[in-house]
Amino acid sequence: MNTSTAQLQVLVIGSGFAGATLAVRLNGRGRSRVAVTVVNPRLTFVNRLRMHQVATGQVVPAQSLQRLLGPGIRLIQGSVTDLDPSTGWATVDTAQGPERLHFDRVVFASGSRTQTPELPGAHLLYGVGDVDQAHRLRAALRRLPEGRRVSVIGSGFTGLETVTEIAEQRPDLQLSLISGTAAGAWFSAPAAHRVDSALSELRIAEHRARVVGIDPGQLALANGQHLDSDLSIWCGGFSAYPLAAHSGLAVDDRGAVLTDPTLRSISHERVLAVGDAGHTVRPDGERYSMSCQFAFPSAAYAADLLRAEALDLDVTGYRDFSLGFLARCLSLGRRRAVLQRTNGADQASGWALTGRTAVAAKRLQVSALLANISTERRFPGTMRWPAAPMGLDRSGHPVRD
Ligand SMILES: Cc1cc2nc3c(=O)[nH]c(=O)nc-3n(C[C@H](O)[C@H](O)[C@H](O)COP(=O)(O)OP(=O)(O)OC[C@H]3O[C@@H](n4cnc5c(N)ncnc54)[C@H](O)[C@@H]3O)c2cc1C
């Protein structure tokens, strides 16, 4: 971009929370100097926070992506299957066949999905990490007769939300939660207590063990024992899609694009990454977690950086991305929840709410996320986030220079 009238061609891969936010903010603030193209496999918005509800057969309303993005943004239904970050060409697989697109800048906003573990029999596992995995699980749960055993492996947020959701929707099944660490280990004491009581109220058996293999109808545990399981769901973590690695970009061990503190790929200047697709290091040296708390501000930041480029503003020395975390909200089915205060480094710290207020807060969080994008479209530039202006130490406490 070196002429004053040319449009900066920006290709956005994926239109989840991060991709949609970036597109509307950039389109709204870039005036006529930016052309934004968004590629996404579906024409409806997928709210990944509700995938465990989809998997348990609940009706989750779908919103039109084109309406969410508004006019002025080109939306292509398809998947980017091939990308040359050096020459600026991408191939999009569409229902009408492959389409070639040129870009000046490309933003990876392609999110993540359940990471398949490297264990014998891993192909037998189910997941809730993306919409395809959620639909596959939904079909399997529908087929499962009363009284069968279901195991959820992993007691992080996704594991807890998934196992409690299934317990509420299918009380006829026998449920187990299997994890190497205690279910509420991440939380402060009152919240951990609420997690434990929810598991026992919902008759979910907790097993402290590591799964080392999957056989039809059985799980092999590291302690040598076997656990009967008719359907096993892996909630052991997310990984990015393989496109970035296949395109020759520098990626981490989960396939996420390694970025500098301005969210630009460390290997290719034309490439930025936001949300789950990007691996950006926090001031304390840890990675910003795959979360909505990171997806929104990273997208808004990248939009502003690209706008500055499009308007030929000086981007040398552009301030680094910085985000301080506030709280995390966990659903335990539809009637129970925990709202846990965190420190700036995303560790549980201080108060936690566990009653009706927490349930209401979780409902609000899930619905307000889409409203965030609509607000940003109508009033581009309004999204703000708490920064970690002085940097954080490993305990999340501010460090003065
Ligand atoms: C069950 C569940 C519960 C969760 N709960 C919480 C929570 O309570 N709080 C929280 O902060 N986070 C939660 N998360 C994580 C949160 O959903 C993600 O961090 C967030 O969705 C990341 O946003 P994103 O825009 O980066 O990616 P996504 O929302 O995953 O969007 C990426 C989009 O890119 C598309 N895409 C992928 N590859 C391509 C391609 N090659 N070409 C074109 N398009 C492509 C995808 O189809 C998708 O539409 C949860 C996740 C799950 C699965």
The ligand as an SDF file (V2000), in Angstrom:
LIG
                    3D

 53 58  0  0  0  0  0  0  0  0999 V2000
  -18.3940  -25.4890   24.1550 C   0  0  0  0  0  0  0  0  0  0  0  0
  -17.5170  -24.2650   24.2220 C   0  0  0  0  0  0  0  0  0  0  0  0
  -17.7020  -23.3530   25.2550 C   0  0  0  0  0  0  0  0  0  0  0  0
  -16.9000  -22.2040   25.3330 C   0  0  0  0  0  0  0  0  0  0  0  0
  -17.0950  -21.3240   26.3600 N   0  0  0  0  0  0  0  0  0  0  0  0
  -16.3470  -20.2200   26.4360 C   0  0  0  0  0  0  0  0  0  0  0  0
  -16.5630  -19.2590   27.4680 C   0  0  0  0  0  0  0  0  0  0  0  0
  -17.4240  -19.4180   28.3330 O   0  0  0  0  0  0  0  0  0  0  0  0
  -15.7850  -18.1240   27.4800 N   0  0  0  0  0  0  0  0  0  0  0  0
  -14.8180  -17.9170   26.5300 C   0  0  0  0  0  0  0  0  0  0  0  0
  -14.1350  -16.8730   26.5750 O   0  0  0  0  0  0  0  0  0  0  0  0
  -14.5800  -18.8110   25.5490 N   0  0  0  0  0  0  0  0  0  0  0  0
  -15.3190  -19.9470   25.4700 C   0  0  0  0  0  0  0  0  0  0  0  0
  -15.0920  -20.8490   24.4640 N   0  0  0  0  0  0  0  0  0  0  0  0
  -14.0150  -20.5600   23.5080 C   0  0  0  0  0  0  0  0  0  0  0  0
  -14.5170  -19.5520   22.4700 C   0  0  0  0  0  0  0  0  0  0  0  0
  -15.6420  -20.0810   21.8230 O   0  0  0  0  0  0  0  0  0  0  0  0
  -13.3950  -19.2550   21.4690 C   0  0  0  0  0  0  0  0  0  0  0  0
  -12.2690  -18.7830   22.1590 O   0  0  0  0  0  0  0  0  0  0  0  0
  -13.8840  -18.2080   20.4640 C   0  0  0  0  0  0  0  0  0  0  0  0
  -14.9760  -18.7160   19.7280 O   0  0  0  0  0  0  0  0  0  0  0  0
  -12.7500  -17.8220   19.5280 C   0  0  0  0  0  0  0  0  0  0  0  0
  -13.2580  -16.9450   18.5530 O   0  0  0  0  0  0  0  0  0  0  0  0
  -12.6130  -16.9460   17.0800 P   0  0  0  0  0  0  0  0  0  0  0  0
  -13.3650  -15.9270   16.3160 O   0  0  0  0  0  0  0  0  0  0  0  0
  -11.1550  -16.8620   17.2000 O   0  0  0  0  0  0  0  0  0  0  0  0
  -12.9070  -18.3960   16.4830 O   0  0  0  0  0  0  0  0  0  0  0  0
  -14.2920  -19.1100   16.1170 P   0  0  0  0  0  0  0  0  0  0  0  0
  -15.4090  -18.6090   16.9450 O   0  0  0  0  0  0  0  0  0  0  0  0
  -13.9660  -20.5690   16.1840 O   0  0  0  0  0  0  0  0  0  0  0  0
  -14.5700  -18.7080   14.6020 O   0  0  0  0  0  0  0  0  0  0  0  0
  -13.7180  -19.1300   13.5630 C   0  0  0  0  0  0  0  0  0  0  0  0
  -14.4820  -19.2090   12.2590 C   0  0  0  0  0  0  0  0  0  0  0  0
  -13.5500  -19.4690   11.2020 O   0  0  0  0  0  0  0  0  0  0  0  0
  -14.0940  -20.4600   10.3340 C   0  0  0  0  0  0  0  0  0  0  0  0
  -13.0090  -21.1180    9.6010 N   0  0  0  0  0  0  0  0  0  0  0  0
  -12.1260  -22.0480   10.0620 C   0  0  0  0  0  0  0  0  0  0  0  0
  -11.2780  -22.4090    9.0750 N   0  0  0  0  0  0  0  0  0  0  0  0
  -11.6130  -21.6870    7.9810 C   0  0  0  0  0  0  0  0  0  0  0  0
  -11.1030  -21.6240    6.6510 C   0  0  0  0  0  0  0  0  0  0  0  0
  -10.0700  -22.3720    6.2570 N   0  0  0  0  0  0  0  0  0  0  0  0
  -11.6900  -20.7910    5.7670 N   0  0  0  0  0  0  0  0  0  0  0  0
  -12.7380  -20.0140    6.1640 C   0  0  0  0  0  0  0  0  0  0  0  0
  -13.2610  -20.0400    7.4040 N   0  0  0  0  0  0  0  0  0  0  0  0
  -12.7040  -20.8600    8.3060 C   0  0  0  0  0  0  0  0  0  0  0  0
  -14.8620  -21.3590   11.2820 C   0  0  0  0  0  0  0  0  0  0  0  0
  -15.7940  -22.1510   10.6000 O   0  0  0  0  0  0  0  0  0  0  0  0
  -15.5000  -20.3320   12.2160 C   0  0  0  0  0  0  0  0  0  0  0  0
  -16.7150  -19.8580   11.6910 O   0  0  0  0  0  0  0  0  0  0  0  0
  -15.8860  -21.9890   24.3550 C   0  0  0  0  0  0  0  0  0  0  0  0
  -15.7080  -22.9010   23.3000 C   0  0  0  0  0  0  0  0  0  0  0  0
  -16.5170  -24.0200   23.2360 C   0  0  0  0  0  0  0  0  0  0  0  0
  -16.3200  -24.9880   22.0940 C   0  0  0  0  0  0  0  0  0  0  0  0
  1  2  1  0
  2  3  1  0
  2 52  2  0
  3  4  2  0
  4  5  1  0
  4 50  1  0
  5  6  2  0
  6  7  1  0
  6 13  1  0
  7  8  2  0
  7  9  1  0
  9 10  1  0
 10 11  2  0
 10 12  1  0
 12 13  2  0
 13 14  1  0
 14 15  1  0
 14 50  1  0
 15 16  1  0
 16 17  1  0
 16 18  1  0
 18 19  1  0
 18 20  1  0
 20 21  1  0
 20 22  1  0
 22 23  1  0
 23 24  1  0
 24 25  2  0
 24 26  1  0
 24 27  1  0
 27 28  1  0
 28 29  2  0
 28 30  1  0
 28 31  1  0
 31 32  1  0
 32 33  1  0
 33 34  1  0
 33 48  1  0
 34 35  1  0
 35 36  1  0
 35 46  1  0
 36 37  1  0
 36 45  1  0
 37 38  2  0
 38 39  1  0
 39 40  1  0
 39 45  2  0
 40 41  1  0
 40 42  2  0
 42 43  1  0
 43 44  2  0
 44 45  1  0
 46 47  1  0
 46 48  1  0
 48 49  1  0
 50 51  2  0
 51 52  1  0
 52 53  1  0
M  END
$$$$
